[in-house]
Amino acid sequence: MPVDIMKRFVPKKWSAMPFFRQMDELEGIPVINLHMWFDKKLKNVDHLCFSRSPLLSVYADMSTTCKEYYDEEKSMLELVFAPCSPIAGGNVNWIKKSNEEIIEATMGELARLFPTEIAADGSKAKLLKYAVVKVPRSVYAAIPGRNKYRPSQETPIPNFSLCGCYTSQKYLGSMEGAILAGKLAAEVISDRAAGQPTKGIKPVMDDVIAKCKTFEPKEPAGLKGSDDFAITFGAGDVMGSKGEKELAVNDPAQMEEPTGVAEPAMA
């Protein structure tokens, strides 16, 4: 469960506790995942690769790296399109952009990175189909000073432990972080069940404690959005016009344009 969703479920009785209030300092950032099928096999390596592009952080040719997509004649690229918002270091709100605009920008970047194989106008490897999966509230923004606000898996509440990549462990928000957090949460539970000492609760910062003195307990906000909309639960979605309208109502910050920054021309 992403930290933004977790914050919506904190009970009123716990809401003024410093341990839970520190999560206000963590905010999920948008991420876009792209799935792109081409008509020919591209040169690749059997690995996840980091990109030199300011828009495409990592990518892999799934037709080589994953047996479910294995194909000797055609490539299927999966890419992480990020940063795609100002809080993550970008200068364009790509969540608000159409799928066509995102793919156009991606093809331009791929043409720049792989000029012998891909052209922005499609004159080389041709794009057969694509899927754009938007995750408006993904991992927390790993901006300076956030690590100290990540809560421990052990909490002040008996029989209640936290896990999730936003909790305190050595990795940033990631699959690896989520797995390690789950192991650490299981360790807390097993130690308590066995009557053994736990590692303890991570101390809360003084600035959070000070804010709690004037904080009024409040009822949990709960989920916002329809039950059949994956983004309601912090997941990703191939959004159509209905999804975009729902996102604009339930999380309007996602549809705002950056202020004071000129958008670059499309490729």
C-alpha positions in Angstrom: 0.0 0.0 0.0 1.5 3.4 -1.0 2.0 5.9 1.8 -0.6 8.3 0.3 -3.3 5.6 0.6 -2.1 4.6 4.1 -2.5 8.1 5.3 -6.1 8.0 4.4 -6.8 5.1 6.7 -5.2 6.3 10.0 -8.0 6.2 12.6 -8.9 9.4 14.4 -7.6 8.0 17.7 -4.2 7.6 16.2 -4.2 10.7 13.9 -2.5 13.0 16.4 0.3 10.6 17.3 3.7 11.7 16.1 4.5 8.3 14.8 1.7 8.5 12.2 1.9 12.3 11.7 5.4 12.0 10.3 4.0 10.3 7.2 2.7 13.7 6.2 6.3 14.5 5.2 6.2 11.7 2.6 4.4 12.3 -0.7 4.0 9.9 -3.6 5.2 11.0 -7.0 3.7 10.1 -10.4 5.3 7.5 -12.5 4.4 6.3 -16.0 5.1 2.8 -17.3 5.2 2.3 -21.1 4.8 -1.0 -23.0 5.8 -0.7 -26.7 5.7 -3.4 -29.3 7.9 -3.0 -32.5 7.8 -4.8 -35.8 11.5 -5.9 -35.7 14.1 -7.1 -33.2 16.2 -4.3 -31.7 19.7 -4.6 -30.5 19.6 -5.2 -26.8 21.1 -6.8 -23.7 19.5 -9.4 -21.5 19.2 -7.0 -18.5 17.4 -4.0 -17.1 19.2 -0.9 -18.4 19.5 2.7 -17.2 19.0 5.3 -19.8 20.8 8.6 -20.6 17.5 10.2 -21.4 16.0 12.9 -19.1 12.6 11.3 -19.7 13.2 7.6 -19.7 14.9 6.4 -16.5 15.1 2.6 -17.0 14.0 0.1 -19.7 14.3 -3.5 -20.8 13.5 -5.4 -24.0 11.1 -7.9 -22.6 11.3 -10.0 -25.8 14.8 -11.0 -24.5 14.7 -10.6 -20.7 11.3 -12.3 -20.0 10.2 -15.7 -21.3 6.5 -14.7 -21.3 7.3 -12.1 -24.0 10.2 -14.0 -25.7 10.4 -13.3 -29.4 13.4 -13.7 -31.7 11.9 -11.5 -34.4 10.2 -8.6 -32.7 11.0 -6.4 -29.6 8.7 -5.4 -26.8 10.1 -2.6 -24.7 9.0 -1.7 -21.2 10.2 1.7 -20.0 9.8 3.9 -17.0 8.8 7.4 -18.1 10.1 9.5 -15.2 10.5 12.1 -13.9 7.0 13.2 -15.0 6.2 15.9 -12.5 7.9 18.9 -10.8 8.1 17.2 -7.4 10.3 14.5 -9.0 12.5 17.0 -10.8 10.6 17.3 -14.1 9.4 20.5 -15.7 6.3 19.0 -17.4 3.2 17.4 -15.8 3.1 14.3 -18.0 0.3 12.7 -16.1 -2.0 15.4 -17.6 -0.7 14.7 -21.1 -2.5 12.4 -23.5 -1.2 9.0 -24.3 -0.4 10.1 -27.8 1.8 13.0 -26.5 3.7 10.7 -24.2 4.4 8.2 -26.9 5.4 11.0 -29.3 7.9 12.3 -26.7 9.1 8.7 -26.0 9.7 8.0 -29.7 11.7 11.2 -30.0 13.9 10.1 -27.1 14.4 6.6 -28.4 15.4 8.0 -31.8 18.0 10.1 -30.1 19.3 7.2 -28.0 19.2 4.6 -30.8 19.4 6.6 -34.1 20.4 3.6 -36.2 17.3 1.6 -35.3 14.5 4.0 -34.3 13.3 7.2 -36.0 10.7 9.5 -34.5 8.8 9.5 -37.7 8.5 5.7 -37.7 10.6 5.2 -40.9 12.8 2.6 -39.2 11.5 0.2 -36.6 7.7 0.6 -36.6 5.6 0.8 -33.4 2.8 -1.7 -33.7 1.0 -1.0 -30.5 1.5 0.5 -27.0 0.0 0.8 -23.6 0.5 3.8 -21.2 0.1 2.9 -17.5 -0.2 6.0 -15.3 0.5 5.7 -11.5 -0.3 9.2 -10.1 0.7 8.3 -6.5 3.6 5.9 -6.7 6.7 5.7 -4.5 7.4 8.6 -2.1 9.5 11.5 -3.5 13.1 10.8 -2.4 14.0 14.4 -2.0 16.6 15.6 0.5 15.6 15.2 4.1 12.8 12.6 3.7 14.6 9.5 5.0 14.3 10.7 8.7 10.5 10.7 8.4 10.1 7.1 7.2 8.4 5.2 10.0 9.7 1.9 11.4 7.8 -1.3 10.8 7.1 -1.6 14.6 4.5 0.9 15.7 3.2 2.2 19.1 0.0 0.2 18.5 0.0 -3.4 19.9 -0.5 -6.0 17.2 -0.1 -3.5 14.4 2.9 -3.4 12.2 3.7 -1.5 9.0 5.3 -2.6 5.8 5.7 -0.9 2.4 8.7 0.5 0.6 8.1 3.9 2.3 8.9 2.4 5.8 12.4 2.7 7.2 14.9 0.3 5.5 18.0 0.7 3.5 16.4 0.9 0.1 14.4 3.8 -1.5 10.9 3.3 -2.7 11.2 0.2 -4.9 10.3 -3.5 -5.3 13.4 -4.3 -3.3 12.4 -1.9 -0.6 8.9 -3.4 -0.4 10.3 -6.9 -0.1 12.7 -5.9 2.6 10.1 -3.9 4.5 7.8 -7.0 4.4 10.6 -9.1 5.9 11.3 -6.6 8.6 7.6 -6.4 9.5 7.4 -10.2 9.7 10.4 -10.1 12.0 8.6 -7.7 14.3 5.5 -10.0 14.4 7.5 -13.2 15.0 9.6 -11.5 17.8 6.5 -10.3 19.5 4.8 -13.7 19.2 7.9 -15.4 20.6 8.2 -12.9 23.5 11.6 -11.8 22.3 12.8 -8.2 22.2 12.2 -6.3 19.0 14.5 -3.7 17.4 12.3 -1.0 18.7 10.4 2.0 17.3 12.3 4.5 15.3 12.5 7.9 17.1 10.2 10.6 15.6 11.8 14.0 14.7 11.3 16.9 17.0 9.6 19.1 14.4 6.9 16.5 14.0 6.4 16.2 17.7 6.0 20.0 17.9 3.4 20.1 15.2 1.4 17.4 17.0 0.8 19.7 20.0 -1.6 21.8 18.0 -3.0 19.1 15.7 -6.7 18.4 16.0 -7.5 14.6 15.7 -9.6 13.9 12.6 -11.6 11.1 11.1 -9.8 9.2 8.3 -10.4 10.5 4.8 -10.8 7.0 3.4 -10.5 6.1 -0.3 -11.6 8.6 -2.9 -12.7 7.2 -6.2 -14.8 4.3 -7.6 -14.1 0.7 -6.7 -13.3 -0.3 -10.3 -10.6 2.4 -10.7 -7.2 1.0 -9.9 -5.8 4.4 -9.0 -8.2 4.6 -6.1 -6.1 2.0 -4.4 -2.7 3.5 -5.3 -2.2 1.3 -8.4 -1.7 2.2 -12.1 -4.3 2.4 -14.9 -4.5 2.7 -18.6 -6.7 5.8 -18.3 -9.3 6.8 -20.7 -11.4 10.0 -20.6 -13.5 8.6 -17.7 -10.4 7.9 -15.6 -8.9 11.3 -16.3 -12.1 13.0 -15.2 -12.2 11.0 -12.0 -8.5 11.7 -11.3 -9.2 15.4 -11.8 -11.9 15.3 -9.2 -10.3 13.1 -6.6 -6.7 14.3 -6.9 -6.8 17.7 -8.6 -3.1 18.4 -7.9 -2.2 15.7 -10.6 -3.9 17.8 -13.3 -2.2 21.1 -12.4 0.5 22.6 -14.7 3.9 23.6 -13.3 4.1 27.3 -12.6 7.0 29.5 -13.9 8.4 26.8 -16.1 8.2 26.8 -19.9 7.3 23.4 -21.4 9.7 22.0 -24.0 8.5 21.6 -27.6 7.3 18.1 -28.5 9.7 15.9 -30.5 
